[in-house]
Amino acid sequence: MAKYGRAASKSVESAVRRTKKGTLKSGSGRKVRSRKQAIAIGLSEARAKGAKVPPRKGSRKSTRTTSRKTTRKTSRKTASKKR
């Protein structure tokens, strides 16, 4: 079974084409020059439209690390108050 749908490949193709033309811009408003970044933007646009695209790799990982950081900070604060 295919990972990506046709709509996803169309949006990636469009993003790469816009990069070559010089009209694709990143979230900060700067022109995109990297091919990899253009593909990432195309996949993100496809996800927003509801096309068949697997979830981002870092999305699950980032939620785990943030919860660990907050628990460490709170445990340090409570330990320092007890002293």
LOROMAR-986890 format. One record per residue: residue number from 1; residue in one letter; x negated, y, z negated of N, C-alpha, C in turn. Coordinates in pm, 1 decimal. Example, Ala and Ser with C-alpha at 12.3 -4.5 7.8 and 13.67 -1.06 7.14 Angstrom:
LOROMAR-986890
<atom><num>1</num><residu>A</residu><n_c1>-1319.0</n_c1><n_c2>-569.0</n_c2><n_c3>-780.0</n_c3><ca_c1>-1230.0</ca_c1><ca_c2>-450.0</ca_c2><ca_c3>-780.0</ca_c3><c_c1>-1320.0</c_c1><c_c2>-330.0</c_c2><c_c3>-780.0</c_c3></atom>
<atom><num>2</num><residu>S</residu><n_c1>-1285.0</n_c1><n_c2>-225.0</n_c2><n_c3>-708.0</n_c3><ca_c1>-1367.0</ca_c1><ca_c2>-106.0</ca_c2><ca_c3>-714.0</ca_c3><c_c1>-1290.0</c_c1><c_c2>3.0</c_c2><c_c3>-787.0</c_c3></atom>
This chain:
LOROMAR-986890
<atom><num>1</num><residu>M</residu><n_c1>-83.6</n_c1><n_c2>-117.3</n_c2><n_c3>0.0</n_c3><ca_c1>0.0</ca_c1><ca_c2>0.0</ca_c2><ca_c3>0.0</ca_c3><c_c1>-89.2</c_c1><c_c2>125.3</c_c2><c_c3>0.0</c_c3></atom>
<atom><num>2</num><residu>A</residu><n_c1>-50.2</n_c1><n_c2>223.9</n_c2><n_c3>74.5</n_c3><ca_c1>-130.9</ca_c1><ca_c2>345.0</ca_c2><ca_c3>89.0</ca_c3><c_c1>-121.7</c_c1><c_c2>433.3</c_c2><c_c3>-34.7</c_c3></atom>
<atom><num>3</num><residu>K</residu><n_c1>-234.0</n_c1><n_c2>496.6</n_c2><n_c3>-67.9</n_c3><ca_c1>-236.5</ca_c1><ca_c2>586.9</ca_c2><ca_c3>-183.2</ca_c3><c_c1>-169.9</c_c1><c_c2>720.2</c_c2><c_c3>-151.5</c_c3></atom>
<atom><num>4</num><residu>Y</residu><n_c1>-195.0</n_c1><n_c2>769.5</n_c2><n_c3>-29.8</n_c3><ca_c1>-147.0</ca_c1><ca_c2>901.7</ca_c2><ca_c3>9.9</ca_c3><c_c1>-42.0</c_c1><c_c2>889.6</c_c2><c_c3>119.8</c_c3></atom>
<atom><num>5</num><residu>G</residu><n_c1>58.7</n_c1><n_c2>976.7</n_c2><n_c3>114.4</n_c3><ca_c1>162.0</ca_c1><ca_c2>979.0</ca_c2><ca_c3>216.1</ca_c3><c_c1>124.6</c_c1><c_c2>1068.9</c_c2><c_c3>332.7</c_c3></atom>
<atom><num>6</num><residu>R</residu><n_c1>207.0</n_c1><n_c2>1068.0</n_c2><n_c3>434.5</n_c3><ca_c1>182.8</ca_c1><ca_c2>1151.6</ca_c2><ca_c3>553.0</ca_c3><c_c1>188.9</c_c1><c_c2>1299.7</c_c2><c_c3>520.3</c_c3></atom>
<atom><num>7</num><residu>A</residu><n_c1>282.9</n_c1><n_c2>1336.5</n_c2><n_c3>435.0</n_c3><ca_c1>297.0</ca_c1><ca_c2>1477.9</ca_c2><ca_c3>398.7</ca_c3><c_c1>170.7</c_c1><c_c2>1528.7</c_c2><c_c3>329.7</c_c3></atom>
<atom><num>8</num><residu>A</residu><n_c1>107.5</n_c1><n_c2>1442.1</n_c2><n_c3>251.6</n_c3><ca_c1>-16.0</ca_c1><ca_c2>1480.3</ca_c2><ca_c3>182.1</ca_c3><c_c1>-127.2</c_c1><c_c2>1506.2</c_c2><c_c3>282.9</c_c3></atom>
<atom><num>9</num><residu>S</residu><n_c1>-139.1</n_c1><n_c2>1418.0</n_c2><n_c3>381.7</n_c3><ca_c1>-245.4</ca_c1><ca_c2>1436.9</ca_c2><ca_c3>480.5</ca_c3><c_c1>-221.0</c_c1><c_c2>1561.3</c_c2><c_c3>565.2</c_c3></atom>
<atom><num>10</num><residu>K</residu><n_c1>-94.2</n_c1><n_c2>1592.6</n_c2><n_c3>589.3</n_c3><ca_c1>-62.6</ca_c1><ca_c2>1713.8</ca_c2><ca_c3>665.6</ca_c3><c_c1>-102.9</c_c1><c_c2>1839.2</c_c2><c_c3>587.5</c_c3></atom>
<atom><num>11</num><residu>S</residu><n_c1>-76.1</n_c1><n_c2>1840.8</n_c2><n_c3>456.7</n_c3><ca_c1>-109.6</ca_c1><ca_c2>1959.6</ca_c2><ca_c3>378.4</ca_c3><c_c1>-260.8</c_c1><c_c2>1974.6</c_c2><c_c3>361.2</c_c3></atom>
<atom><num>12</num><residu>V</residu><n_c1>-332.9</n_c1><n_c2>1862.8</n_c2><n_c3>349.1</n_c3><ca_c1>-479.1</ca_c1><ca_c2>1868.2</ca_c2><ca_c3>341.0</ca_c3><c_c1>-535.7</c_c1><c_c2>1917.8</c_c2><c_c3>473.1</c_c3></atom>
<atom><num>13</num><residu>E</residu><n_c1>-482.2</n_c1><n_c2>1866.2</n_c2><n_c3>581.2</n_c3><ca_c1>-526.4</ca_c1><ca_c2>1908.2</ca_c2><ca_c3>715.1</ca_c3><c_c1>-504.2</c_c1><c_c2>2058.1</c_c2><c_c3>733.7</c_c3></atom>
<atom><num>14</num><residu>S</residu><n_c1>-389.7</n_c1><n_c2>2105.5</n_c2><n_c3>687.5</n_c3><ca_c1>-357.9</ca_c1><ca_c2>2248.0</ca_c2><ca_c3>698.5</ca_c3><c_c1>-455.0</c_c1><c_c2>2332.1</c_c2><c_c3>615.5</c_c3></atom>
<atom><num>15</num><residu>A</residu><n_c1>-486.4</n_c1><n_c2>2284.4</n_c2><n_c3>494.7</n_c3><ca_c1>-578.0</ca_c1><ca_c2>2358.9</ca_c2><ca_c3>407.1</ca_c3><c_c1>-717.6</c_c1><c_c2>2366.4</c_c2><c_c3>467.2</c_c3></atom>
<atom><num>16</num><residu>V</residu><n_c1>-765.6</n_c1><n_c2>2255.4</n_c2><n_c3>524.5</n_c3><ca_c1>-898.8</ca_c1><ca_c2>2254.3</ca_c2><ca_c3>586.4</ca_c3><c_c1>-900.5</c_c1><c_c2>2347.4</c_c2><c_c3>707.6</c_c3></atom>
<atom><num>17</num><residu>R</residu><n_c1>-792.8</n_c1><n_c2>2347.2</n_c2><n_c3>781.4</n_c3><ca_c1>-782.9</ca_c1><ca_c2>2435.4</ca_c2><ca_c3>898.4</ca_c3><c_c1>-786.4</c_c1><c_c2>2582.4</c_c2><c_c3>855.5</c_c3></atom>
<atom><num>18</num><residu>R</residu><n_c1>-714.0</n_c1><n_c2>2613.8</n_c2><n_c3>746.4</n_c3><ca_c1>-713.3</ca_c1><ca_c2>2751.4</ca_c2><ca_c3>695.9</ca_c3><c_c1>-851.5</c_c1><c_c2>2791.7</c_c2><c_c3>643.9</c_c3></atom>
<atom><num>19</num><residu>T</residu><n_c1>-925.6</n_c1><n_c2>2693.6</n_c2><n_c3>590.0</n_c3><ca_c1>-1062.2</ca_c1><ca_c2>2722.0</ca_c2><ca_c3>543.4</ca_c3><c_c1>-1150.3</c_c1><c_c2>2760.9</c_c2><c_c3>660.1</c_c3></atom>
<atom><num>20</num><residu>K</residu><n_c1>-1141.7</n_c1><n_c2>2683.7</n_c2><n_c3>766.7</n_c3><ca_c1>-1224.1</ca_c1><ca_c2>2712.4</ca_c2><ca_c3>884.7</ca_c3><c_c1>-1188.8</c_c1><c_c2>2847.2</c_c2><c_c3>945.5</c_c3></atom>
<atom><num>21</num><residu>K</residu><n_c1>-1060.6</n_c1><n_c2>2881.2</n_c2><n_c3>936.8</n_c3><ca_c1>-1015.0</ca_c1><ca_c2>3009.7</ca_c2><ca_c3>989.3</ca_c3><c_c1>-1055.6</c_c1><c_c2>3125.0</c_c2><c_c3>896.9</c_c3></atom>
<atom><num>22</num><residu>G</residu><n_c1>-1071.2</n_c1><n_c2>3093.4</n_c2><n_c3>766.9</n_c3><ca_c1>-1113.0</ca_c1><ca_c2>3195.0</ca_c2><ca_c3>670.9</ca_c3><c_c1>-999.3</c_c1><c_c2>3258.0</c_c2><c_c3>594.6</c_c3></atom>
<atom><num>23</num><residu>T</residu><n_c1>-881.9</n_c1><n_c2>3196.1</n_c2><n_c3>596.3</n_c3><ca_c1>-766.3</ca_c1><ca_c2>3255.0</ca_c2><ca_c3>528.6</ca_c3><c_c1>-729.5</c_c1><c_c2>3183.3</c_c2><c_c3>399.2</c_c3></atom>
<atom><num>24</num><residu>L</residu><n_c1>-790.4</n_c1><n_c2>3069.1</n_c2><n_c3>370.4</n_c3><ca_c1>-759.1</ca_c1><ca_c2>2995.7</ca_c2><ca_c3>248.1</ca_c3><c_c1>-827.5</c_c1><c_c2>3062.4</c_c2><c_c3>129.4</c_c3></atom>
<atom><num>25</num><residu>K</residu><n_c1>-750.2</n_c1><n_c2>3084.6</n_c2><n_c3>22.7</n_c3><ca_c1>-804.8</ca_c1><ca_c2>3149.3</ca_c2><ca_c3>-96.5</ca_c3><c_c1>-779.0</c_c1><c_c2>3062.9</c_c2><c_c3>-218.4</c_c3></atom>
<atom><num>26</num><residu>S</residu><n_c1>-871.4</n_c1><n_c2>3068.0</n_c2><n_c3>-312.9</n_c3><ca_c1>-858.3</ca_c1><ca_c2>2991.6</ca_c2><ca_c3>-437.0</ca_c3><c_c1>-767.1</c_c1><c_c2>3067.3</c_c2><c_c3>-532.6</c_c3></atom>
<atom><num>27</num><residu>G</residu><n_c1>-749.5</n_c1><n_c2>3012.3</n_c2><n_c3>-651.5</n_c3><ca_c1>-662.7</ca_c1><ca_c2>3074.8</ca_c2><ca_c3>-750.4</ca_c3><c_c1>-710.6</c_c1><c_c2>3211.3</c_c2><c_c3>-794.6</c_c3></atom>
<atom><num>28</num><residu>S</residu><n_c1>-842.1</n_c1><n_c2>3232.1</n_c2><n_c3>-793.3</n_c3><ca_c1>-896.4</ca_c1><ca_c2>3361.5</ca_c2><ca_c3>-834.5</ca_c3><c_c1>-887.5</c_c1><c_c2>3466.0</c_c2><c_c3>-723.1</c_c3></atom>
<atom><num>29</num><residu>G</residu><n_c1>-850.8</n_c1><n_c2>3423.8</n_c2><n_c3>-602.5</n_c3><ca_c1>-834.8</ca_c1><ca_c2>3517.6</ca_c2><ca_c3>-492.2</ca_c3><c_c1>-952.4</c_c1><c_c2>3523.8</c_c2><c_c3>-397.5</c_c3></atom>
<atom><num>30</num><residu>R</residu><n_c1>-1058.2</n_c1><n_c2>3447.0</n_c2><n_c3>-427.4</n_c3><ca_c1>-1175.9</ca_c1><ca_c2>3446.8</ca_c2><ca_c3>-339.4</ca_c3><c_c1>-1156.0</c_c1><c_c2>3350.2</c_c2><c_c3>-223.6</c_c3></atom>
<atom><num>31</num><residu>K</residu><n_c1>-1225.7</n_c1><n_c2>3376.8</n_c2><n_c3>-115.5</n_c3><ca_c1>-1219.1</ca_c1><ca_c2>3287.4</ca_c2><ca_c3>0.1</ca_c3><c_c1>-1284.8</c_c1><c_c2>3154.0</c_c2><c_c3>-32.5</c_c3></atom>
<atom><num>32</num><residu>V</residu><n_c1>-1223.7</n_c1><n_c2>3047.1</n_c2><n_c3>15.0</n_c3><ca_c1>-1277.6</ca_c1><ca_c2>2913.4</ca_c2><ca_c3>-7.0</ca_c3><c_c1>-1373.6</c_c1><c_c2>2881.9</c_c2><c_c3>106.1</c_c3></atom>
<atom><num>33</num><residu>R</residu><n_c1>-1495.8</n_c1><n_c2>2839.3</n_c2><n_c3>69.8</n_c3><ca_c1>-1595.0</ca_c1><ca_c2>2803.4</ca_c2><ca_c3>171.0</ca_c3><c_c1>-1628.3</c_c1><c_c2>2654.1</c_c2><c_c3>167.3</c_c3></atom>
<atom><num>34</num><residu>S</residu><n_c1>-1599.8</n_c1><n_c2>2590.9</n_c2><n_c3>55.4</n_c3><ca_c1>-1633.1</ca_c1><ca_c2>2450.3</ca_c2><ca_c3>36.7</ca_c3><c_c1>-1524.2</c_c1><c_c2>2359.5</c_c2><c_c3>94.3</c_c3></atom>
<atom><num>35</num><residu>R</residu><n_c1>-1566.2</n_c1><n_c2>2259.2</n_c2><n_c3>168.9</n_c3><ca_c1>-1471.6</ca_c1><ca_c2>2163.6</ca_c2><ca_c3>226.5</ca_c3><c_c1>-1403.1</c_c1><c_c2>2083.0</c_c2><c_c3>116.2</c_c3></atom>
<atom><num>36</num><residu>K</residu><n_c1>-1479.8</n_c1><n_c2>2045.0</n_c2><n_c3>14.2</n_c3><ca_c1>-1422.9</ca_c1><ca_c2>1968.4</ca_c2><ca_c3>-96.9</ca_c3><c_c1>-1315.1</c_c1><c_c2>2048.3</c_c2><c_c3>-169.8</c_c3></atom>
<atom><num>37</num><residu>Q</residu><n_c1>-1340.0</n_c1><n_c2>2175.9</n_c2><n_c3>-188.8</n_c3><ca_c1>-1242.3</ca_c1><ca_c2>2260.0</ca_c2><ca_c3>-256.1</ca_c3><c_c1>-1116.3</c_c1><c_c2>2275.1</c_c2><c_c3>-171.7</c_c3></atom>
<atom><num>38</num><residu>A</residu><n_c1>-1133.2</n_c1><n_c2>2281.6</n_c2><n_c3>-39.6</n_c3><ca_c1>-1018.4</ca_c1><ca_c2>2291.9</ca_c2><ca_c3>49.9</ca_c3><c_c1>-932.3</c_c1><c_c2>2166.3</c_c2><c_c3>40.1</c_c3></atom>
<atom><num>39</num><residu>I</residu><n_c1>-996.1</n_c1><n_c2>2050.0</n_c2><n_c3>33.1</n_c3><ca_c1>-922.5</ca_c1><ca_c2>1924.6</ca_c2><ca_c3>21.2</ca_c3><c_c1>-847.5</c_c1><c_c2>1920.8</c_c2><c_c3>-111.8</c_c3></atom>
<atom><num>40</num><residu>A</residu><n_c1>-912.8</n_c1><n_c2>1965.4</n_c2><n_c3>-218.6</n_c3><ca_c1>-849.9</ca_c1><ca_c2>1967.9</ca_c2><ca_c3>-350.4</ca_c3><c_c1>-728.3</c_c1><c_c2>2059.7</c_c2><c_c3>-351.6</c_c3></atom>
<atom><num>41</num><residu>I</residu><n_c1>-738.2</n_c1><n_c2>2174.6</n_c2><n_c3>-286.5</n_c3><ca_c1>-625.9</ca_c1><ca_c2>2267.7</ca_c2><ca_c3>-278.3</ca_c3><c_c1>-512.1</c_c1><c_c2>2205.9</c_c2><c_c3>-198.1</c_c3></atom>
<atom><num>42</num><residu>G</residu><n_c1>-546.3</n_c1><n_c2>2138.4</n_c2><n_c3>-88.2</n_c3><ca_c1>-445.3</ca_c1><ca_c2>2071.3</ca_c2><ca_c3>-6.2</ca_c3><c_c1>-370.5</c_c1><c_c2>1964.2</c_c2><c_c3>-83.1</c_c3></atom>
<atom><num>43</num><residu>L</residu><n_c1>-442.8</n_c1><n_c2>1885.6</n_c2><n_c3>-162.4</n_c3><ca_c1>-378.3</ca_c1><ca_c2>1781.8</ca_c2><ca_c3>-243.3</ca_c3><c_c1>-290.9</c_c1><c_c2>1843.1</c_c2><c_c3>-351.9</c_c3></atom>
<atom><num>44</num><residu>S</residu><n_c1>-337.4</n_c1><n_c2>1952.3</n_c2><n_c3>-409.5</n_c3><ca_c1>-259.5</ca_c1><ca_c2>2020.6</ca_c2><ca_c3>-512.2</ca_c3><c_c1>-128.4</c_c1><c_c2>2074.6</c_c2><c_c3>-454.3</c_c3></atom>
<atom><num>45</num><residu>E</residu><n_c1>-135.9</n_c1><n_c2>2131.9</n_c2><n_c3>-335.0</n_c3><ca_c1>-15.4</ca_c1><ca_c2>2182.0</ca_c2><ca_c3>-267.7</ca_c3><c_c1>79.6</c_c1><c_c2>2067.5</c_c2><c_c3>-235.6</c_c3></atom>
<atom><num>46</num><residu>A</residu><n_c1>23.9</n_c1><n_c2>1953.4</n_c2><n_c3>-196.1</n_c3><ca_c1>106.7</ca_c1><ca_c2>1836.5</ca_c2><ca_c3>-165.4</ca_c3><c_c1>178.7</c_c1><c_c2>1787.4</c_c2><c_c3>-290.7</c_c3></atom>
<atom><num>47</num><residu>R</residu><n_c1>108.6</n_c1><n_c2>1786.7</n_c2><n_c3>-404.7</n_c3><ca_c1>170.8</ca_c1><ca_c2>1746.0</ca_c2><ca_c3>-530.5</ca_c3><c_c1>286.3</c_c1><c_c2>1838.5</c_c2><c_c3>-567.1</c_c3></atom>
<atom><num>48</num><residu>A</residu><n_c1>264.8</n_c1><n_c2>1967.4</n_c2><n_c3>-544.9</n_c3><ca_c1>368.3</ca_c1><ca_c2>2065.6</ca_c2><ca_c3>-577.1</ca_c3><c_c1>493.3</c_c1><c_c2>2045.3</c_c2><c_c3>-491.8</c_c3></atom>
<atom><num>49</num><residu>K</residu><n_c1>473.9</n_c1><n_c2>2000.1</n_c2><n_c3>-368.0</n_c3><ca_c1>586.9</ca_c1><ca_c2>1974.8</ca_c2><ca_c3>-278.7</ca_c3><c_c1>654.8</c_c1><c_c2>1841.4</c_c2><c_c3>-307.9</c_c3></atom>
<atom><num>50</num><residu>G</residu><n_c1>588.1</n_c1><n_c2>1757.1</n_c2><n_c3>-386.7</n_c3><ca_c1>646.7</ca_c1><ca_c2>1627.5</ca_c2><ca_c3>-420.5</ca_c3><c_c1>604.3</c_c1><c_c2>1515.0</c_c2><c_c3>-328.0</c_c3></atom>
<atom><num>51</num><residu>A</residu><n_c1>494.9</n_c1><n_c2>1533.5</n_c2><n_c3>-255.7</n_c3><ca_c1>445.0</ca_c1><ca_c2>1430.8</ca_c2><ca_c3>-164.3</ca_c3><c_c1>380.8</c_c1><c_c2>1317.6</c_c2><c_c3>-243.1</c_c3></atom>
<atom><num>52</num><residu>K</residu><n_c1>359.5</n_c1><n_c2>1204.8</n_c2><n_c3>-175.7</n_c3><ca_c1>301.0</ca_c1><ca_c2>1088.3</ca_c2><ca_c3>-240.9</ca_c3><c_c1>150.1</c_c1><c_c2>1108.2</c_c2><c_c3>-253.8</c_c3></atom>
<atom><num>53</num><residu>V</residu><n_c1>108.7</n_c1><n_c2>1149.0</n_c2><n_c3>-373.4</n_c3><ca_c1>-32.4</ca_c1><ca_c2>1172.4</ca_c2><ca_c3>-404.2</ca_c3><c_c1>-56.8</c_c1><c_c2>1120.9</c_c2><c_c3>-544.9</c_c3></atom>
<atom><num>54</num><residu>P</residu><n_c1>-164.5</n_c1><n_c2>1044.3</n_c2><n_c3>-568.6</n_c3><ca_c1>-191.8</ca_c1><ca_c2>998.8</ca_c2><ca_c3>-705.1</ca_c3><c_c1>-222.0</c_c1><c_c2>1115.7</c_c2><c_c3>-798.2</c_c3></atom>
<atom><num>55</num><residu>P</residu><n_c1>-200.4</n_c1><n_c2>1099.9</n_c2><n_c3>-929.4</n_c3><ca_c1>-228.2</ca_c1><ca_c2>1210.3</ca_c2><ca_c3>-1022.0</ca_c3><c_c1>-376.5</c_c1><c_c2>1241.6</c_c2><c_c3>-1027.9</c_c3></atom>
<atom><num>56</num><residu>R</residu><n_c1>-408.6</n_c1><n_c2>1362.6</n_c2><n_c3>-1070.7</n_c3><ca_c1>-547.9</ca_c1><ca_c2>1405.8</ca_c2><ca_c3>-1081.0</ca_c3><c_c1>-624.1</c_c1><c_c2>1318.1</c_c2><c_c3>-1177.3</c_c3></atom>
<atom><num>57</num><residu>K</residu><n_c1>-751.9</n_c1><n_c2>1297.5</n_c2><n_c3>-1150.6</n_c3><ca_c1>-834.7</ca_c1><ca_c2>1212.9</ca_c2><ca_c3>-1236.2</ca_c3><c_c1>-854.7</c_c1><c_c2>1276.1</c_c2><c_c3>-1372.8</c_c3></atom>
<atom><num>58</num><residu>G</residu><n_c1>-881.8</n_c1><n_c2>1405.1</n_c2><n_c3>-1378.5</n_c3><ca_c1>-914.7</ca_c1><ca_c2>1471.8</ca_c2><ca_c3>-1503.7</ca_c3><c_c1>-795.5</c_c1><c_c2>1507.2</c_c2><c_c3>-1589.1</c_c3></atom>
<atom><num>59</num><residu>S</residu><n_c1>-674.4</n_c1><n_c2>1494.1</n_c2><n_c3>-1538.4</n_c3><ca_c1>-558.1</ca_c1><ca_c2>1540.7</ca_c2><ca_c3>-1613.0</ca_c3><c_c1>-535.9</c_c1><c_c2>1459.6</c_c2><c_c3>-1740.0</c_c3></atom>
<atom><num>60</num><residu>R</residu><n_c1>-551.3</n_c1><n_c2>1328.3</n_c2><n_c3>-1736.1</n_c3><ca_c1>-532.3</ca_c1><ca_c2>1245.8</ca_c2><ca_c3>-1854.7</ca_c3><c_c1>-648.1</c_c1><c_c2>1263.4</c_c2><c_c3>-1951.7</c_c3></atom>
<atom><num>61</num><residu>K</residu><n_c1>-766.4</n_c1><n_c2>1274.5</n_c2><n_c3>-1898.7</n_c3><ca_c1>-886.9</ca_c1><ca_c2>1284.8</ca_c2><ca_c3>-1980.5</ca_c3><c_c1>-888.3</c_c1><c_c2>1414.1</c_c2><c_c3>-2061.5</c_c3></atom>
<atom><num>62</num><residu>S</residu><n_c1>-845.2</n_c1><n_c2>1524.1</n_c2><n_c3>-2001.6</n_c3><ca_c1>-851.5</ca_c1><ca_c2>1653.3</ca_c2><ca_c3>-2069.6</ca_c3><c_c1>-756.8</c_c1><c_c2>1658.4</c_c2><c_c3>-2188.7</c_c3></atom>
<atom><num>63</num><residu>T</residu><n_c1>-642.0</n_c1><n_c2>1592.3</n_c2><n_c3>-2181.1</n_c3><ca_c1>-548.5</ca_c1><ca_c2>1596.1</ca_c2><ca_c3>-2293.3</ca_c3><c_c1>-603.9</c_c1><c_c2>1518.9</c_c2><c_c3>-2412.3</c_c3></atom>
<atom><num>64</num><residu>R</residu><n_c1>-678.2</n_c1><n_c2>1412.5</n_c2><n_c3>-2387.0</n_c3><ca_c1>-736.1</ca_c1><ca_c2>1334.8</ca_c2><ca_c3>-2496.0</ca_c3><c_c1>-844.5</c_c1><c_c2>1413.3</c_c2><c_c3>-2568.0</c_c3></atom>
<atom><num>65</num><residu>T</residu><n_c1>-930.6</n_c1><n_c2>1478.7</n_c2><n_c3>-2492.5</n_c3><ca_c1>-1042.3</ca_c1><ca_c2>1550.5</ca_c2><ca_c3>-2554.1</ca_c3><c_c1>-993.8</c_c1><c_c2>1669.8</c_c2><c_c3>-2634.9</c_c3></atom>
<atom><num>66</num><residu>T</residu><n_c1>-889.3</n_c1><n_c2>1738.2</n_c2><n_c3>-2589.7</n_c3><ca_c1>-841.3</ca_c1><ca_c2>1854.9</ca_c2><ca_c3>-2664.1</ca_c3><c_c1>-781.4</c_c1><c_c2>1812.8</c_c2><c_c3>-2796.9</c_c3></atom>
<atom><num>67</num><residu>S</residu><n_c1>-711.5</n_c1><n_c2>1700.6</n_c2><n_c3>-2801.0</n_c3><ca_c1>-652.5</ca_c1><ca_c2>1657.3</ca_c2><ca_c3>-2927.3</ca_c3><c_c1>-761.0</c_c1><c_c2>1616.1</c_c2><c_c3>-3026.2</c_c3></atom>
<atom><num>68</num><residu>R</residu><n_c1>-868.7</n_c1><n_c2>1557.5</n_c2><n_c3>-2977.2</n_c3><ca_c1>-978.6</ca_c1><ca_c2>1519.2</ca_c2><ca_c3>-3065.8</ca_c3><c_c1>-1047.3</c_c1><c_c2>1642.1</c_c2><c_c3>-3124.2</c_c3></atom>
<atom><num>69</num><residu>K</residu><n_c1>-1066.6</n_c1><n_c2>1743.2</n_c2><n_c3>-3042.0</n_c3><ca_c1>-1134.1</ca_c1><ca_c2>1864.1</ca_c2><ca_c3>-3087.7</ca_c3><c_c1>-1054.7</c_c1><c_c2>1932.0</c_c2><c_c3>-3199.0</c_c3></atom>
<atom><num>70</num><residu>T</residu><n_c1>-924.3</n_c1><n_c2>1938.6</n_c2><n_c3>-3183.2</n_c3><ca_c1>-842.8</ca_c1><ca_c2>2006.9</ca_c2><ca_c3>-3283.9</ca_c3><c_c1>-844.6</c_c1><c_c2>1931.1</c_c2><c_c3>-3415.2</c_c3></atom>
<atom><num>71</num><residu>T</residu><n_c1>-842.9</n_c1><n_c2>1798.5</n_c2><n_c3>-3410.0</n_c3><ca_c1>-845.0</ca_c1><ca_c2>1721.9</ca_c2><ca_c3>-3535.2</ca_c3><c_c1>-978.8</c_c1><c_c2>1737.2</c_c2><c_c3>-3605.7</c_c3></atom>
<atom><num>72</num><residu>R</residu><n_c1>-1087.2</n_c1><n_c2>1744.6</n_c2><n_c3>-3530.9</n_c3><ca_c1>-1218.2</ca_c1><ca_c2>1763.0</ca_c2><ca_c3>-3592.9</ca_c3><c_c1>-1226.9</c_c1><c_c2>1898.0</c_c2><c_c3>-3662.0</c_c3></atom>
<atom><num>73</num><residu>K</residu><n_c1>-1175.6</n_c1><n_c2>2000.6</n_c2><n_c3>-3595.5</n_c3><ca_c1>-1180.9</ca_c1><ca_c2>2135.0</ca_c2><ca_c3>-3652.7</ca_c3><c_c1>-1101.5</c_c1><c_c2>2142.0</c_c2><c_c3>-3782.0</c_c3></atom>
<atom><num>74</num><residu>T</residu><n_c1>-982.7</n_c1><n_c2>2083.8</n_c2><n_c3>-3782.6</n_c3><ca_c1>-898.8</ca_c1><ca_c2>2090.4</ca_c2><ca_c3>-3902.4</ca_c3><c_c1>-960.3</c_c1><c_c2>2011.3</c_c2><c_c3>-4016.9</c_c3></atom>
<atom><num>75</num><residu>S</residu><n_c1>-1021.7</n_c1><n_c2>1897.5</n_c2><n_c3>-3985.7</n_c3><ca_c1>-1082.7</ca_c1><ca_c2>1818.5</ca_c2><ca_c3>-4092.8</ca_c3><c_c1>-1202.6</c_c1><c_c2>1891.2</c_c2><c_c3>-4152.3</c_c3></atom>
<atom><num>76</num><residu>R</residu><n_c1>-1276.1</n_c1><n_c2>1964.5</n_c2><n_c3>-4071.5</n_c3><ca_c1>-1390.1</ca_c1><ca_c2>2041.6</ca_c2><ca_c3>-4122.8</ca_c3><c_c1>-1342.8</c_c1><c_c2>2153.4</c_c2><c_c3>-4215.0</c_c3></atom>
<atom><num>77</num><residu>K</residu><n_c1>-1233.8</n_c1><n_c2>2219.3</n_c2><n_c3>-4176.2</n_c3><ca_c1>-1181.2</ca_c1><ca_c2>2330.0</ca_c2><ca_c3>-4257.1</ca_c3><c_c1>-1134.4</c_c1><c_c2>2279.0</c_c2><c_c3>-4393.3</c_c3></atom>
<atom><num>78</num><residu>T</residu><n_c1>-1065.4</n_c1><n_c2>2167.0</n_c2><n_c3>-4395.5</n_c3><ca_c1>-1015.9</ca_c1><ca_c2>2114.8</ca_c2><ca_c3>-4521.4</ca_c3><c_c1>-1130.0</c_c1><c_c2>2067.7</c_c2><c_c3>-4609.0</c_c3></atom>
<atom><num>79</num><residu>A</residu><n_c1>-1235.0</n_c1><n_c2>2012.3</n_c2><n_c3>-4547.9</n_c3><ca_c1>-1349.6</ca_c1><ca_c2>1965.3</ca_c2><ca_c3>-4624.4</ca_c3><c_c1>-1423.1</c_c1><c_c2>2083.1</c_c2><c_c3>-4689.5</c_c3></atom>
<atom><num>80</num><residu>S</residu><n_c1>-1433.5</n_c1><n_c2>2194.1</n_c2><n_c3>-4618.2</n_c3><ca_c1>-1502.4</ca_c1><ca_c2>2309.5</ca_c2><ca_c3>-4674.1</ca_c3><c_c1>-1421.2</c_c1><c_c2>2376.2</c_c2><c_c3>-4785.2</c_c3></atom>
<atom><num>81</num><residu>K</residu><n_c1>-1290.5</n_c1><n_c2>2369.1</n_c2><n_c3>-4780.3</n_c3><ca_c1>-1205.7</ca_c1><ca_c2>2427.4</ca_c2><ca_c3>-4884.2</ca_c3><c_c1>-1214.4</c_c1><c_c2>2348.7</c_c2><c_c3>-5015.1</c_c3></atom>
<atom><num>82</num><residu>K</residu><n_c1>-1233.2</n_c1><n_c2>2217.7</n_c2><n_c3>-5004.5</n_c3><ca_c1>-1237.6</ca_c1><ca_c2>2133.1</ca_c2><ca_c3>-5122.4</ca_c3><c_c1>-1362.8</c_c1><c_c2>2160.6</c_c2><c_c3>-5205.4</c_c3></atom>
<atom><num>83</num><residu>R</residu><n_c1>-1469.9</n_c1><n_c2>2200.6</n_c2><n_c3>-5143.1</n_c3><ca_c1>-1596.0</ca_c1><ca_c2>2227.2</ca_c2><ca_c3>-5212.9</ca_c3><c_c1>-1587.4</c_c1><c_c2>2349.0</c_c2><c_c3>-5294.1</c_c3></atom>
